[in-house]
Structures are given as C-alpha cells and as structure tokens.
Amino acid sequence: MDIYSNKSNVEKNVIPYLEMTWIHNKNKLGVLLDDNLVNQSGGKNSYEVKVGAHGHINQQLSLRGSLDHEFGENSYKKSSLTLGLKYSF
C-alpha cells in the first residue's frame, strides 16, 4: 500500500526529519602538551536540535540539507547549516 498515493512525485521523494540530542560528558577531557594541561571548555551537558530534509530530484540526483543548533552550560552555542548534493552514475 502506497501511503503517498495522493501526493505529487516531488512530495513523495522529500523526507523531512527532526533530531534532538542530549550530550552528557561525565569527565572533563584534556590533553597534556609539554607540561601544559589543556582542558575542554563548556559544561557537562549540552543539547542539539537538528531539522532537515533529504530527497531525490530524479533517479540520479539527490539533495539534502539541515540546520542545527547546539547549546549548553557556560553560554556554549554553535549553529551550522549543511547542504549536500549527490549525483549517482
């Protein structure tokens, strides 16, 4: 059974998604370089929300894109946009 039978060909091939992640760091990571200890900044907990879609334009060409935002303790913030194009031959 085709659940997309009432949709156009473009709508059939586009798949949106939402991803939410909790990152918990138990230990503060670091590295020792020539007697200097460099530790990871930020808190123990951070959170990420990502929204995006991927789909096929035709049998050979597909496109994907996502926007994500990560935030956490100590005013930690990071945002990114990812776009991708794939051609199969």
Phi and psi restraints in degrees (range 20) as a CNS / XPLOR table:
assign (resid 1 and name C) (resid 2 and name N)
       (resid 2 and name CA) (resid 2 and name C) 1.0 -94.0 20.0 2
assign (resid 2 and name N) (resid 2 and name CA)
       (resid 2 and name C) (resid 3 and name N) 1.0 109.7 20.0 2
assign (resid 2 and name C) (resid 3 and name N)
       (resid 3 and name CA) (resid 3 and name C) 1.0 -74.3 20.0 2
assign (resid 3 and name N) (resid 3 and name CA)
       (resid 3 and name C) (resid 4 and name N) 1.0 -12.1 20.0 2
assign (resid 3 and name C) (resid 4 and name N)
       (resid 4 and name CA) (resid 4 and name C) 1.0 -102.1 20.0 2
assign (resid 4 and name N) (resid 4 and name CA)
       (resid 4 and name C) (resid 5 and name N) 1.0 18.2 20.0 2
assign (resid 4 and name C) (resid 5 and name N)
       (resid 5 and name CA) (resid 5 and name C) 1.0 -60.4 20.0 2
assign (resid 5 and name N) (resid 5 and name CA)
       (resid 5 and name C) (resid 6 and name N) 1.0 -25.0 20.0 2
assign (resid 5 and name C) (resid 6 and name N)
       (resid 6 and name CA) (resid 6 and name C) 1.0 -93.0 20.0 2
assign (resid 6 and name N) (resid 6 and name CA)
       (resid 6 and name C) (resid 7 and name N) 1.0 5.0 20.0 2
assign (resid 6 and name C) (resid 7 and name N)
       (resid 7 and name CA) (resid 7 and name C) 1.0 -105.8 20.0 2
assign (resid 7 and name N) (resid 7 and name CA)
       (resid 7 and name C) (resid 8 and name N) 1.0 158.0 20.0 2
assign (resid 7 and name C) (resid 8 and name N)
       (resid 8 and name CA) (resid 8 and name C) 1.0 -71.8 20.0 2
assign (resid 8 and name N) (resid 8 and name CA)
       (resid 8 and name C) (resid 9 and name N) 1.0 169.4 20.0 2
assign (resid 8 and name C) (resid 9 and name N)
       (resid 9 and name CA) (resid 9 and name C) 1.0 -60.7 20.0 2
assign (resid 9 and name N) (resid 9 and name CA)
       (resid 9 and name C) (resid 10 and name N) 1.0 -36.9 20.0 2
assign (resid 9 and name C) (resid 10 and name N)
       (resid 10 and name CA) (resid 10 and name C) 1.0 -65.9 20.0 2
assign (resid 10 and name N) (resid 10 and name CA)
       (resid 10 and name C) (resid 11 and name N) 1.0 -44.0 20.0 2
assign (resid 10 and name C) (resid 11 and name N)
       (resid 11 and name CA) (resid 11 and name C) 1.0 -66.3 20.0 2
assign (resid 11 and name N) (resid 11 and name CA)
       (resid 11 and name C) (resid 12 and name N) 1.0 -30.8 20.0 2
assign (resid 11 and name C) (resid 12 and name N)
       (resid 12 and name CA) (resid 12 and name C) 1.0 -64.6 20.0 2
assign (resid 12 and name N) (resid 12 and name CA)
       (resid 12 and name C) (resid 13 and name N) 1.0 -32.1 20.0 2
assign (resid 12 and name C) (resid 13 and name N)
       (resid 13 and name CA) (resid 13 and name C) 1.0 -97.7 20.0 2
assign (resid 13 and name N) (resid 13 and name CA)
       (resid 13 and name C) (resid 14 and name N) 1.0 -2.1 20.0 2
assign (resid 13 and name C) (resid 14 and name N)
       (resid 14 and name CA) (resid 14 and name C) 1.0 -104.1 20.0 2
assign (resid 14 and name N) (resid 14 and name CA)
       (resid 14 and name C) (resid 15 and name N) 1.0 125.1 20.0 2
assign (resid 14 and name C) (resid 15 and name N)
       (resid 15 and name CA) (resid 15 and name C) 1.0 -121.2 20.0 2
assign (resid 15 and name N) (resid 15 and name CA)
       (resid 15 and name C) (resid 16 and name N) 1.0 108.4 20.0 2
assign (resid 15 and name C) (resid 16 and name N)
       (resid 16 and name CA) (resid 16 and name C) 1.0 -81.9 20.0 2
assign (resid 16 and name N) (resid 16 and name CA)
       (resid 16 and name C) (resid 17 and name N) 1.0 158.4 20.0 2
assign (resid 16 and name C) (resid 17 and name N)
       (resid 17 and name CA) (resid 17 and name C) 1.0 -150.2 20.0 2
assign (resid 17 and name N) (resid 17 and name CA)
       (resid 17 and name C) (resid 18 and name N) 1.0 157.4 20.0 2
assign (resid 17 and name C) (resid 18 and name N)
       (resid 18 and name CA) (resid 18 and name C) 1.0 -132.3 20.0 2
assign (resid 18 and name N) (resid 18 and name CA)
       (resid 18 and name C) (resid 19 and name N) 1.0 131.2 20.0 2
assign (resid 18 and name C) (resid 19 and name N)
       (resid 19 and name CA) (resid 19 and name C) 1.0 -130.5 20.0 2
assign (resid 19 and name N) (resid 19 and name CA)
       (resid 19 and name C) (resid 20 and name N) 1.0 130.4 20.0 2
assign (resid 19 and name C) (resid 20 and name N)
       (resid 20 and name CA) (resid 20 and name C) 1.0 -126.7 20.0 2
assign (resid 20 and name N) (resid 20 and name CA)
       (resid 20 and name C) (resid 21 and name N) 1.0 132.8 20.0 2
assign (resid 20 and name C) (resid 21 and name N)
       (resid 21 and name CA) (resid 21 and name C) 1.0 -133.2 20.0 2
assign (resid 21 and name N) (resid 21 and name CA)
       (resid 21 and name C) (resid 22 and name N) 1.0 138.0 20.0 2
assign (resid 21 and name C) (resid 22 and name N)
       (resid 22 and name CA) (resid 22 and name C) 1.0 -111.3 20.0 2
assign (resid 22 and name N) (resid 22 and name CA)
       (resid 22 and name C) (resid 23 and name N) 1.0 125.8 20.0 2
assign (resid 22 and name C) (resid 23 and name N)
       (resid 23 and name CA) (resid 23 and name C) 1.0 -112.4 20.0 2
assign (resid 23 and name N) (resid 23 and name CA)
       (resid 23 and name C) (resid 24 and name N) 1.0 118.0 20.0 2
assign (resid 23 and name C) (resid 24 and name N)
       (resid 24 and name CA) (resid 24 and name C) 1.0 -115.7 20.0 2
assign (resid 24 and name N) (resid 24 and name CA)
       (resid 24 and name C) (resid 25 and name N) 1.0 116.7 20.0 2
assign (resid 24 and name C) (resid 25 and name N)
       (resid 25 and name CA) (resid 25 and name C) 1.0 -101.2 20.0 2
assign (resid 25 and name N) (resid 25 and name CA)
       (resid 25 and name C) (resid 26 and name N) 1.0 110.1 20.0 2
assign (resid 25 and name C) (resid 26 and name N)
       (resid 26 and name CA) (resid 26 and name C) 1.0 -70.8 20.0 2
assign (resid 26 and name N) (resid 26 and name CA)
       (resid 26 and name C) (resid 27 and name N) 1.0 -39.3 20.0 2
assign (resid 26 and name C) (resid 27 and name N)
       (resid 27 and name CA) (resid 27 and name C) 1.0 -114.3 20.0 2
assign (resid 27 and name N) (resid 27 and name CA)
       (resid 27 and name C) (resid 28 and name N) 1.0 144.1 20.0 2
assign (resid 27 and name C) (resid 28 and name N)
       (resid 28 and name CA) (resid 28 and name C) 1.0 -80.6 20.0 2
assign (resid 28 and name N) (resid 28 and name CA)
       (resid 28 and name C) (resid 29 and name N) 1.0 116.0 20.0 2
assign (resid 28 and name C) (resid 29 and name N)
       (resid 29 and name CA) (resid 29 and name C) 1.0 -83.6 20.0 2
assign (resid 29 and name N) (resid 29 and name CA)
       (resid 29 and name C) (resid 30 and name N) 1.0 149.1 20.0 2
assign (resid 29 and name C) (resid 30 and name N)
       (resid 30 and name CA) (resid 30 and name C) 1.0 -160.2 20.0 2
assign (resid 30 and name N) (resid 30 and name CA)
       (resid 30 and name C) (resid 31 and name N) 1.0 175.7 20.0 2
assign (resid 30 and name C) (resid 31 and name N)
       (resid 31 and name CA) (resid 31 and name C) 1.0 -141.8 20.0 2
assign (resid 31 and name N) (resid 31 and name CA)
       (resid 31 and name C) (resid 32 and name N) 1.0 146.2 20.0 2
assign (resid 31 and name C) (resid 32 and name N)
       (resid 32 and name CA) (resid 32 and name C) 1.0 -104.7 20.0 2
assign (resid 32 and name N) (resid 32 and name CA)
       (resid 32 and name C) (resid 33 and name N) 1.0 118.8 20.0 2
assign (resid 32 and name C) (resid 33 and name N)
       (resid 33 and name CA) (resid 33 and name C) 1.0 -123.5 20.0 2
assign (resid 33 and name N) (resid 33 and name CA)
       (resid 33 and name C) (resid 34 and name N) 1.0 110.9 20.0 2
assign (resid 33 and name C) (resid 34 and name N)
       (resid 34 and name CA) (resid 34 and name C) 1.0 49.0 20.0 2
assign (resid 34 and name N) (resid 34 and name CA)
       (resid 34 and name C) (resid 35 and name N) 1.0 53.9 20.0 2
assign (resid 34 and name C) (resid 35 and name N)
       (resid 35 and name CA) (resid 35 and name C) 1.0 66.9 20.0 2
assign (resid 35 and name N) (resid 35 and name CA)
       (resid 35 and name C) (resid 36 and name N) 1.0 12.2 20.0 2
assign (resid 35 and name C) (resid 36 and name N)
       (resid 36 and name CA) (resid 36 and name C) 1.0 -111.2 20.0 2
assign (resid 36 and name N) (resid 36 and name CA)
       (resid 36 and name C) (resid 37 and name N) 1.0 123.7 20.0 2
assign (resid 36 and name C) (resid 37 and name N)
       (resid 37 and name CA) (resid 37 and name C) 1.0 -92.9 20.0 2
assign (resid 37 and name N) (resid 37 and name CA)
       (resid 37 and name C) (resid 38 and name N) 1.0 123.1 20.0 2
assign (resid 37 and name C) (resid 38 and name N)
       (resid 38 and name CA) (resid 38 and name C) 1.0 -112.9 20.0 2
assign (resid 38 and name N) (resid 38 and name CA)
       (resid 38 and name C) (resid 39 and name N) 1.0 117.8 20.0 2
assign (resid 38 and name C) (resid 39 and name N)
       (resid 39 and name CA) (resid 39 and name C) 1.0 -104.0 20.0 2
assign (resid 39 and name N) (resid 39 and name CA)
       (resid 39 and name C) (resid 40 and name N) 1.0 156.0 20.0 2
assign (resid 39 and name C) (resid 40 and name N)
       (resid 40 and name CA) (resid 40 and name C) 1.0 -68.8 20.0 2
assign (resid 40 and name N) (resid 40 and name CA)
       (resid 40 and name C) (resid 41 and name N) 1.0 132.6 20.0 2
assign (resid 40 and name C) (resid 41 and name N)
       (resid 41 and name CA) (resid 41 and name C) 1.0 -90.1 20.0 2
assign (resid 41 and name N) (resid 41 and name CA)
       (resid 41 and name C) (resid 42 and name N) 1.0 165.2 20.0 2
assign (resid 41 and name C) (resid 42 and name N)
       (resid 42 and name CA) (resid 42 and name C) 1.0 103.9 20.0 2
assign (resid 42 and name N) (resid 42 and name CA)
       (resid 42 and name C) (resid 43 and name N) 1.0 174.3 20.0 2
assign (resid 42 and name C) (resid 43 and name N)
       (resid 43 and name CA) (resid 43 and name C) 1.0 -94.5 20.0 2
assign (resid 43 and name N) (resid 43 and name CA)
       (resid 43 and name C) (resid 44 and name N) 1.0 -175.6 20.0 2
assign (resid 43 and name C) (resid 44 and name N)
       (resid 44 and name CA) (resid 44 and name C) 1.0 -76.5 20.0 2
assign (resid 44 and name N) (resid 44 and name CA)
       (resid 44 and name C) (resid 45 and name N) 1.0 -28.0 20.0 2
assign (resid 44 and name C) (resid 45 and name N)
       (resid 45 and name CA) (resid 45 and name C) 1.0 -117.4 20.0 2
assign (resid 45 and name N) (resid 45 and name CA)
       (resid 45 and name C) (resid 46 and name N) 1.0 134.6 20.0 2
assign (resid 45 and name C) (resid 46 and name N)
       (resid 46 and name CA) (resid 46 and name C) 1.0 -139.2 20.0 2
assign (resid 46 and name N) (resid 46 and name CA)
       (resid 46 and name C) (resid 47 and name N) 1.0 160.5 20.0 2
assign (resid 46 and name C) (resid 47 and name N)
       (resid 47 and name CA) (resid 47 and name C) 1.0 -132.9 20.0 2
assign (resid 47 and name N) (resid 47 and name CA)
       (resid 47 and name C) (resid 48 and name N) 1.0 145.2 20.0 2
assign (resid 47 and name C) (resid 48 and name N)
       (resid 48 and name CA) (resid 48 and name C) 1.0 -133.5 20.0 2
assign (resid 48 and name N) (resid 48 and name CA)
       (resid 48 and name C) (resid 49 and name N) 1.0 136.5 20.0 2
assign (resid 48 and name C) (resid 49 and name N)
       (resid 49 and name CA) (resid 49 and name C) 1.0 -124.0 20.0 2
assign (resid 49 and name N) (resid 49 and name CA)
       (resid 49 and name C) (resid 50 and name N) 1.0 127.2 20.0 2
assign (resid 49 and name C) (resid 50 and name N)
       (resid 50 and name CA) (resid 50 and name C) 1.0 -129.9 20.0 2
assign (resid 50 and name N) (resid 50 and name CA)
       (resid 50 and name C) (resid 51 and name N) 1.0 133.0 20.0 2
assign (resid 50 and name C) (resid 51 and name N)
       (resid 51 and name CA) (resid 51 and name C) 1.0 -128.2 20.0 2
assign (resid 51 and name N) (resid 51 and name CA)
       (resid 51 and name C) (resid 52 and name N) 1.0 140.4 20.0 2
assign (resid 51 and name C) (resid 52 and name N)
       (resid 52 and name CA) (resid 52 and name C) 1.0 -169.3 20.0 2
assign (resid 52 and name N) (resid 52 and name CA)
       (resid 52 and name C) (resid 53 and name N) 1.0 -174.8 20.0 2
assign (resid 52 and name C) (resid 53 and name N)
       (resid 53 and name CA) (resid 53 and name C) 1.0 -154.6 20.0 2
assign (resid 53 and name N) (resid 53 and name CA)
       (resid 53 and name C) (resid 54 and name N) 1.0 151.7 20.0 2
assign (resid 53 and name C) (resid 54 and name N)
       (resid 54 and name CA) (resid 54 and name C) 1.0 -139.9 20.0 2
assign (resid 54 and name N) (resid 54 and name CA)
       (resid 54 and name C) (resid 55 and name N) 1.0 150.6 20.0 2
assign (resid 54 and name C) (resid 55 and name N)
       (resid 55 and name CA) (resid 55 and name C) 1.0 -165.2 20.0 2
assign (resid 55 and name N) (resid 55 and name CA)
       (resid 55 and name C) (resid 56 and name N) 1.0 168.1 20.0 2
assign (resid 55 and name C) (resid 56 and name N)
       (resid 56 and name CA) (resid 56 and name C) 1.0 -104.4 20.0 2
assign (resid 56 and name N) (resid 56 and name CA)
       (resid 56 and name C) (resid 57 and name N) 1.0 126.2 20.0 2
assign (resid 56 and name C) (resid 57 and name N)
       (resid 57 and name CA) (resid 57 and name C) 1.0 -79.8 20.0 2
assign (resid 57 and name N) (resid 57 and name CA)
       (resid 57 and name C) (resid 58 and name N) 1.0 -42.3 20.0 2
assign (resid 57 and name C) (resid 58 and name N)
       (resid 58 and name CA) (resid 58 and name C) 1.0 -150.2 20.0 2
assign (resid 58 and name N) (resid 58 and name CA)
       (resid 58 and name C) (resid 59 and name N) 1.0 -168.1 20.0 2
assign (resid 58 and name C) (resid 59 and name N)
       (resid 59 and name CA) (resid 59 and name C) 1.0 -65.2 20.0 2
assign (resid 59 and name N) (resid 59 and name CA)
       (resid 59 and name C) (resid 60 and name N) 1.0 -25.5 20.0 2
assign (resid 59 and name C) (resid 60 and name N)
       (resid 60 and name CA) (resid 60 and name C) 1.0 -104.3 20.0 2
assign (resid 60 and name N) (resid 60 and name CA)
       (resid 60 and name C) (resid 61 and name N) 1.0 -21.1 20.0 2
assign (resid 60 and name C) (resid 61 and name N)
       (resid 61 and name CA) (resid 61 and name C) 1.0 -116.8 20.0 2
assign (resid 61 and name N) (resid 61 and name CA)
       (resid 61 and name C) (resid 62 and name N) 1.0 126.2 20.0 2
assign (resid 61 and name C) (resid 62 and name N)
       (resid 62 and name CA) (resid 62 and name C) 1.0 -130.4 20.0 2
assign (resid 62 and name N) (resid 62 and name CA)
       (resid 62 and name C) (resid 63 and name N) 1.0 155.8 20.0 2
assign (resid 62 and name C) (resid 63 and name N)
       (resid 63 and name CA) (resid 63 and name C) 1.0 -135.5 20.0 2
assign (resid 63 and name N) (resid 63 and name CA)
       (resid 63 and name C) (resid 64 and name N) 1.0 142.8 20.0 2
assign (resid 63 and name C) (resid 64 and name N)
       (resid 64 and name CA) (resid 64 and name C) 1.0 -142.2 20.0 2
assign (resid 64 and name N) (resid 64 and name CA)
       (resid 64 and name C) (resid 65 and name N) 1.0 153.4 20.0 2
assign (resid 64 and name C) (resid 65 and name N)
       (resid 65 and name CA) (resid 65 and name C) 1.0 -156.1 20.0 2
assign (resid 65 and name N) (resid 65 and name CA)
       (resid 65 and name C) (resid 66 and name N) 1.0 148.8 20.0 2
assign (resid 65 and name C) (resid 66 and name N)
       (resid 66 and name CA) (resid 66 and name C) 1.0 -150.9 20.0 2
assign (resid 66 and name N) (resid 66 and name CA)
       (resid 66 and name C) (resid 67 and name N) 1.0 154.2 20.0 2
assign (resid 66 and name C) (resid 67 and name N)
       (resid 67 and name CA) (resid 67 and name C) 1.0 -127.9 20.0 2
assign (resid 67 and name N) (resid 67 and name CA)
       (resid 67 and name C) (resid 68 and name N) 1.0 126.5 20.0 2
assign (resid 67 and name C) (resid 68 and name N)
       (resid 68 and name CA) (resid 68 and name C) 1.0 -134.1 20.0 2
assign (resid 68 and name N) (resid 68 and name CA)
       (resid 68 and name C) (resid 69 and name N) 1.0 153.4 20.0 2
assign (resid 68 and name C) (resid 69 and name N)
       (resid 69 and name CA) (resid 69 and name C) 1.0 -136.3 20.0 2
assign (resid 69 and name N) (resid 69 and name CA)
       (resid 69 and name C) (resid 70 and name N) 1.0 128.4 20.0 2
assign (resid 69 and name C) (resid 70 and name N)
       (resid 70 and name CA) (resid 70 and name C) 1.0 -117.5 20.0 2
assign (resid 70 and name N) (resid 70 and name CA)
       (resid 70 and name C) (resid 71 and name N) 1.0 138.1 20.0 2
assign (resid 70 and name C) (resid 71 and name N)
       (resid 71 and name CA) (resid 71 and name C) 1.0 -146.0 20.0 2
assign (resid 71 and name N) (resid 71 and name CA)
       (resid 71 and name C) (resid 72 and name N) 1.0 158.3 20.0 2
assign (resid 71 and name C) (resid 72 and name N)
       (resid 72 and name CA) (resid 72 and name C) 1.0 -167.6 20.0 2
assign (resid 72 and name N) (resid 72 and name CA)
       (resid 72 and name C) (resid 73 and name N) 1.0 -162.0 20.0 2
assign (resid 72 and name C) (resid 73 and name N)
       (resid 73 and name CA) (resid 73 and name C) 1.0 -68.6 20.0 2
assign (resid 73 and name N) (resid 73 and name CA)
       (resid 73 and name C) (resid 74 and name N) 1.0 163.5 20.0 2
assign (resid 73 and name C) (resid 74 and name N)
       (resid 74 and name CA) (resid 74 and name C) 1.0 58.1 20.0 2
assign (resid 74 and name N) (resid 74 and name CA)
       (resid 74 and name C) (resid 75 and name N) 1.0 38.0 20.0 2
assign (resid 74 and name C) (resid 75 and name N)
       (resid 75 and name CA) (resid 75 and name C) 1.0 60.2 20.0 2
assign (resid 75 and name N) (resid 75 and name CA)
       (resid 75 and name C) (resid 76 and name N) 1.0 27.6 20.0 2
assign (resid 75 and name C) (resid 76 and name N)
       (resid 76 and name CA) (resid 76 and name C) 1.0 -72.6 20.0 2
assign (resid 76 and name N) (resid 76 and name CA)
       (resid 76 and name C) (resid 77 and name N) 1.0 129.2 20.0 2
assign (resid 76 and name C) (resid 77 and name N)
       (resid 77 and name CA) (resid 77 and name C) 1.0 -144.6 20.0 2
assign (resid 77 and name N) (resid 77 and name CA)
       (resid 77 and name C) (resid 78 and name N) 1.0 142.9 20.0 2
assign (resid 77 and name C) (resid 78 and name N)
       (resid 78 and name CA) (resid 78 and name C) 1.0 -152.6 20.0 2
assign (resid 78 and name N) (resid 78 and name CA)
       (resid 78 and name C) (resid 79 and name N) 1.0 130.0 20.0 2
assign (resid 78 and name C) (resid 79 and name N)
       (resid 79 and name CA) (resid 79 and name C) 1.0 -125.7 20.0 2
assign (resid 79 and name N) (resid 79 and name CA)
       (resid 79 and name C) (resid 80 and name N) 1.0 147.3 20.0 2
assign (resid 79 and name C) (resid 80 and name N)
       (resid 80 and name CA) (resid 80 and name C) 1.0 -150.6 20.0 2
assign (resid 80 and name N) (resid 80 and name CA)
       (resid 80 and name C) (resid 81 and name N) 1.0 154.4 20.0 2
assign (resid 80 and name C) (resid 81 and name N)
       (resid 81 and name CA) (resid 81 and name C) 1.0 -124.1 20.0 2
assign (resid 81 and name N) (resid 81 and name CA)
       (resid 81 and name C) (resid 82 and name N) 1.0 130.3 20.0 2
assign (resid 81 and name C) (resid 82 and name N)
       (resid 82 and name CA) (resid 82 and name C) 1.0 -125.4 20.0 2
assign (resid 82 and name N) (resid 82 and name CA)
       (resid 82 and name C) (resid 83 and name N) 1.0 129.2 20.0 2
assign (resid 82 and name C) (resid 83 and name N)
       (resid 83 and name CA) (resid 83 and name C) 1.0 -125.3 20.0 2
assign (resid 83 and name N) (resid 83 and name CA)
       (resid 83 and name C) (resid 84 and name N) 1.0 141.8 20.0 2
assign (resid 83 and name C) (resid 84 and name N)
       (resid 84 and name CA) (resid 84 and name C) 1.0 -143.1 20.0 2
assign (resid 84 and name N) (resid 84 and name CA)
       (resid 84 and name C) (resid 85 and name N) 1.0 146.6 20.0 2
assign (resid 84 and name C) (resid 85 and name N)
       (resid 85 and name CA) (resid 85 and name C) 1.0 -132.3 20.0 2
assign (resid 85 and name N) (resid 85 and name CA)
       (resid 85 and name C) (resid 86 and name N) 1.0 131.0 20.0 2
assign (resid 85 and name C) (resid 86 and name N)
       (resid 86 and name CA) (resid 86 and name C) 1.0 -128.9 20.0 2
assign (resid 86 and name N) (resid 86 and name CA)
       (resid 86 and name C) (resid 87 and name N) 1.0 129.4 20.0 2
assign (resid 86 and name C) (resid 87 and name N)
       (resid 87 and name CA) (resid 87 and name C) 1.0 -118.2 20.0 2
assign (resid 87 and name N) (resid 87 and name CA)
       (resid 87 and name C) (resid 88 and name N) 1.0 123.3 20.0 2
assign (resid 87 and name C) (resid 88 and name N)
       (resid 88 and name CA) (resid 88 and name C) 1.0 -106.5 20.0 2
assign (resid 88 and name N) (resid 88 and name CA)
       (resid 88 and name C) (resid 89 and name N) 1.0 132.0 20.0 2
